[in-house]
Each structure stands twice: as structure tokens, then as C-alpha cells.
Amino acid sequence: MRIGSTLRATLLLLIAAAICLAVIGCDETSSADPSTASSTSPSNYTSTGVPTSTTTASNDKPDEESEMGQEVFNELKGKSEIVESSPLYDSLKPVAEAITRAAQPQYNHPFKFYLVHETQPNAFAAPGGNVYVTDSLMYFVKNIDELAGTLCHEVSHTIHHDTMTLMKKREKTTRREIAADVLLGSSRGRTLAILLVGHLHNLGYSRDVESRADLTGSDICAGAGYNPWGLIWLFQDFENARESEVPELLSDHPNDKNRVRALKKHFQENPAVFAQFNSDPSSATPLSVPEDAAEVFVQ
């Protein structure tokens, strides 16, 4: 009888957990980290590089994306991967600020850009507006326009809510694991954040989603004053790069030629926006960053 009662109690808990997973209102709300509350404007950066805290407008209410973004930030912070101060921010900040001015009207949460320490050149966007740029990417790109193209591509995923859409699809296949975590006291948001951090380097977006991010990213680049050809140059650089050097955000789908073709077609169909930009990479401003830049991590 005791075993039967235990099984029934466990079943009831699993049902309750499943209901919580289905109803957003059952989600636990994480406390806001002040470092994720600011936009990427010059006045919102400390001298070290990490965005400073600002007061969120009183009518801004936490939603699923911002809560998920907070959880991802907490996971990366717990791993001591977020860079608090580094000379690399001097090169990142001007590009991030220009992109934010161009892209912010298309998204309802402020964009924030953070350096993270990883050996793989990469950039990834989390729900809620945080964009993470690996320090190794700063050394991989050849010029400012290639960096801008990469960041605009990631910002576009956020604007299109691609990460949340993908995570919700994956949530259906991991519901049992999430339910178990709920029973152990973890929030759904934190569990999904752990899954998201684990998949940041291989999110598996479809080709259509990646192509849409390319096109929107090129529009944002143009609006920010950067050459949209930078993303094409980056694809072309990959042709001769070693596999371990290729940023995974652009290597998930090997058919880069189709993506380049789609971008060129987009440029040709919108001459008023893109005709002013030079397709020759030698016209770009090289990205100059200090070698082996010192880094201090957010604790």
C-alpha cells in the first residue's frame, strides 16, 4: 500500500508539473540582474565594457523572452564566461551601438552586447535582447564590416524570435526532463536556459530561418552604416578556412553559396539601399584588436 501511495503521489506531481509547463503563469520569475537591464548606448557602458544598469520603465512587464534571457545570462555568469572588462570592448562597442540604433525599433527589449570567453569564433543571441560575442571571433574577422554582418545576423534572429520558436519546439521533446527538474525544484525557465546554453553553438536553425536572418541582417547593416557585403566576405573567407576556425553560427548549413546568392539577389533588387556599398573587401576598414587582450570576468 505504501508503494502504491507513493506512485500515486508521484503521478500527481508529474501531472502538476506538466500543467505548470503548459501555463506560463506557473513559471517562476527570476530576479532581474541589473547588468541585463540596459540598452547598448554610449552612456550605458562602464569604462570596462559591460552595460551598466538602468531603470526599466514602469510599464515594462517581464515576459517569457526576457525571463529566458535572464536565465541564460545567469548560466553563463555562473560558468565565469562573461567578460566584464577587456580592451576588446573598445572595438566592439562602436559597432554594437550603431547596430542597436538601427535595429532597436524592431524589437521590444533593449539590445545588450557581451563578450564571452570561448575558443570557437562565434556569436549567439539569447531571447530578450542579449547578444553574446566570443572573444575569439574578434580575432577571426578581418574587418569591421565582417564583424557587423555577424552581429546583425544574430540580432535578426532575436527580432524574428527564432530562438524562442526553436526552443519551444525542442521543449516538446524534452518535456519529461523538464518535468523531472520541476519536481526537483528547478524552474522551467532555468531548465530551458540550461538547454539553450548547451545548444548555443548548434541551434540547428532551418535554411529558411538562416536565410531570413541574413537578409534582415543586411538591411540592419545598411541602416547602421556598415557594408552589408561583410557577411558575404565572411562566407567567402570560410571556403579556405580550417573547419575548426569557422564560426558555427554560419557553418550549421554548409551550402553557403545559396546564402551568398540570396544576399546578392537581395542587394540587386534593392539598389536604393545597397548600390552605394562597395563589393571589394579591400575597401573595408580592418578590425584592429590587441593581441592576447587581458580579460576580467563577471562574478
C-alpha positions in Angstrom: 0.0 0.0 0.0 2.8 2.4 0.8 4.4 1.8 -2.6 1.0 2.4 -4.3 0.5 5.6 -2.5 4.0 6.8 -3.4 3.3 6.0 -7.1 0.0 7.9 -7.0 1.7 10.9 -5.3 4.5 10.9 -7.9 1.9 10.7 -10.7 0.0 13.7 -9.3 3.2 15.6 -9.0 4.1 14.8 -12.6 0.7 16.0 -13.8 1.0 19.2 -11.8 4.5 19.7 -13.3 3.0 19.2 -16.8 0.3 21.7 -16.1 2.9 24.2 -15.0 4.8 23.6 -18.2 1.7 24.3 -20.2 0.7 27.5 -18.4 3.1 30.4 -18.5 1.6 31.8 -15.3 3.1 28.9 -13.4 6.6 29.8 -14.4 8.9 31.1 -11.7 10.1 34.7 -12.3 13.8 35.1 -11.8 15.1 38.3 -10.2 16.3 40.8 -12.7 20.1 41.1 -13.0 21.0 44.8 -13.3 23.5 44.2 -15.9 20.8 43.0 -18.3 18.6 46.0 -18.0 20.3 48.5 -20.2 20.5 49.2 -23.9 23.7 49.5 -25.8 24.2 53.2 -25.9 27.4 55.1 -25.1 26.0 56.4 -21.8 25.0 52.9 -20.7 28.5 51.4 -20.8 31.0 51.4 -18.0 34.6 52.1 -18.7 35.2 48.3 -18.5 32.7 47.5 -21.3 29.8 45.7 -19.7 26.5 47.6 -20.0 25.5 49.4 -16.8 22.2 49.1 -15.0 19.3 51.4 -15.9 15.8 51.7 -14.5 13.3 49.7 -16.5 10.2 51.7 -17.5 7.3 51.1 -15.0 5.1 49.8 -17.8 7.6 47.2 -18.9 6.4 43.8 -17.6 8.6 40.6 -17.6 7.7 38.2 -20.4 8.8 34.8 -21.4 11.6 36.1 -23.6 13.1 38.4 -21.0 12.9 35.8 -18.3 14.6 33.3 -20.6 17.3 35.8 -21.5 17.9 36.4 -17.8 18.3 32.7 -17.1 20.8 32.3 -20.0 22.8 35.3 -18.6 22.8 33.6 -15.1 24.0 30.3 -16.6 26.9 32.0 -18.5 27.7 34.1 -15.5 27.8 31.0 -13.3 30.3 29.5 -15.7 32.5 32.6 -15.4 32.4 33.1 -19.2 31.1 36.7 -19.5 33.9 39.2 -19.8 33.4 42.2 -17.6 36.4 44.2 -18.8 38.7 43.9 -21.8 40.3 46.2 -24.4 38.3 44.2 -26.9 35.2 46.1 -25.8 36.8 49.3 -27.4 36.4 47.6 -30.8 33.0 46.0 -30.1 31.2 48.9 -28.5 31.0 51.3 -31.5 29.7 48.6 -33.8 27.2 47.4 -31.2 25.9 50.9 -30.6 25.4 51.6 -34.3 23.6 48.3 -34.8 21.4 49.0 -31.8 20.3 52.4 -33.1 19.3 50.7 -36.4 17.7 47.6 -35.0 16.1 48.6 -31.7 12.8 49.9 -33.2 12.1 46.4 -34.4 12.3 44.7 -31.0 10.6 45.4 -27.7 13.5 44.7 -25.4 16.8 46.6 -25.3 19.8 45.0 -27.1 22.9 44.4 -25.0 26.2 43.0 -26.2 28.6 41.0 -24.1 31.9 39.4 -24.7 32.3 35.8 -23.6 35.4 33.8 -23.5 35.4 30.8 -25.8 37.9 29.3 -28.2 35.4 28.9 -31.1 34.8 32.1 -33.1 31.1 32.6 -32.7 28.2 34.9 -31.7 24.8 34.0 -30.5 21.6 35.8 -29.5 19.5 34.9 -26.5 15.8 35.8 -26.1 15.3 39.2 -24.5 17.9 41.1 -26.4 21.3 39.9 -25.1 23.9 39.2 -27.8 27.0 37.3 -26.9 30.2 37.7 -28.9 33.1 35.3 -28.3 36.5 36.9 -27.8 37.9 34.6 -30.5 35.5 36.0 -33.1 37.1 39.4 -32.6 40.4 37.9 -33.8 38.8 35.9 -36.6 37.0 38.6 -38.6 39.2 40.6 -40.9 37.4 43.9 -40.9 34.7 45.9 -39.2 32.1 45.0 -41.8 32.5 41.3 -41.3 32.0 41.8 -37.5 28.9 44.0 -38.2 27.5 41.4 -40.5 27.8 38.7 -38.0 26.2 40.7 -35.2 23.4 41.9 -37.5 22.7 38.3 -38.4 22.3 37.4 -34.7 20.2 40.5 -33.9 17.9 39.4 -36.7 17.3 36.0 -35.1 16.2 37.9 -32.0 13.9 40.2 -34.0 12.3 37.2 -35.6 12.0 35.4 -32.2 13.8 32.4 -33.8 15.5 31.2 -30.7 12.2 31.1 -28.7 10.4 29.3 -31.5 13.2 26.7 -31.8 13.3 26.2 -28.0 9.6 25.7 -27.8 9.8 23.0 -30.5 12.6 21.3 -28.6 10.7 21.7 -25.3 8.1 19.3 -26.5 10.8 16.6 -26.9 12.4 17.3 -23.5 9.2 17.7 -21.5 10.0 14.7 -19.3 13.4 16.0 -18.4 11.9 19.4 -17.6 9.1 17.9 -15.5 11.7 16.0 -13.5 13.6 19.2 -12.9 10.4 20.9 -11.8 9.9 18.1 -9.3 13.4 18.7 -8.0 12.8 22.4 -7.5 14.1 23.9 -10.7 12.1 26.5 -12.6 11.1 25.8 -16.2 12.9 28.9 -17.3 16.2 27.8 -15.8 15.8 24.3 -17.2 15.2 25.7 -20.7 18.1 28.1 -20.2 20.5 25.3 -19.5 19.3 23.5 -22.6 19.7 26.7 -24.6 23.2 27.3 -23.4 24.0 23.8 -24.3 22.8 24.3 -27.8 24.1 27.8 -28.4 26.8 26.6 -30.8 24.5 24.3 -32.7 21.0 25.7 -32.6 20.0 23.9 -35.8 18.0 26.7 -37.5 16.5 25.7 -40.8 17.9 27.1 -44.0 14.9 29.3 -44.5 15.4 30.8 -41.0 19.1 31.3 -41.5 18.5 33.0 -44.9 15.9 35.3 -43.5 18.4 36.3 -40.8 20.9 37.0 -43.5 18.6 39.3 -45.4 17.3 41.2 -42.4 20.8 41.4 -41.1 22.0 43.0 -44.3 19.2 45.6 -44.0 20.2 46.4 -40.5 23.9 46.7 -41.6 22.9 49.2 -44.2 20.8 51.1 -41.7 23.7 51.2 -39.3 26.1 52.5 -41.9 28.1 49.3 -42.3 28.8 47.5 -45.6 26.3 44.6 -46.0 28.9 42.8 -48.1 30.7 42.0 -44.9 28.6 38.9 -44.4 29.4 37.7 -47.9 33.1 38.3 -47.4 32.9 36.2 -44.3 31.3 33.3 -46.2 34.0 33.6 -48.8 36.7 33.5 -46.2 35.3 30.2 -44.9 36.0 28.5 -48.2 39.7 28.2 -47.4 39.5 28.3 -43.6 40.1 25.2 -41.4 36.9 23.6 -40.2 37.8 24.4 -36.5 38.0 28.1 -37.3 34.6 28.5 -38.9 32.1 30.3 -36.6 29.4 27.7 -36.0 26.6 30.3 -36.5 27.5 30.3 -40.2 28.6 26.7 -40.6 25.4 24.9 -39.5 24.4 24.7 -43.1 27.3 24.0 -45.5 25.5 25.4 -48.6 26.9 28.9 -48.1 26.8 29.5 -51.9 23.0 29.6 -51.8 23.1 32.1 -48.9 25.5 34.3 -50.8 23.4 34.0 -53.9 20.3 35.1 -51.9 22.1 38.1 -50.4 23.4 39.2 -53.8 19.9 39.0 -55.2 18.6 41.0 -52.3 21.2 43.7 -53.0 20.3 43.8 -56.7 16.6 44.1 -56.0 17.1 47.0 -53.6 19.6 49.3 -55.3 18.4 52.4 -53.4 19.7 50.7 -50.2 22.6 48.7 -51.4 24.1 50.2 -54.5 26.2 52.7 -52.5 28.2 49.8 -50.9 31.5 48.5 -52.4 31.7 44.8 -53.0 35.5 44.8 -52.9 36.7 43.7 -49.4 39.9 45.7 -49.8 37.7 48.8 -49.4 36.8 47.8 -45.8 38.4 49.1 -42.6 40.5 46.4 -41.0 39.5 45.5 -37.4 42.4 46.2 -35.2 42.4 44.4 -31.8 45.2 44.0 -29.3 46.8 40.6 -29.2 46.1 38.5 -26.1 43.9 41.1 -24.6 43.6 40.9 -20.8 40.1 39.9 -19.5 38.3 40.2 -16.2 35.2 38.1 -15.8 31.8 38.9 -14.3 31.5 37.1 -11.0 
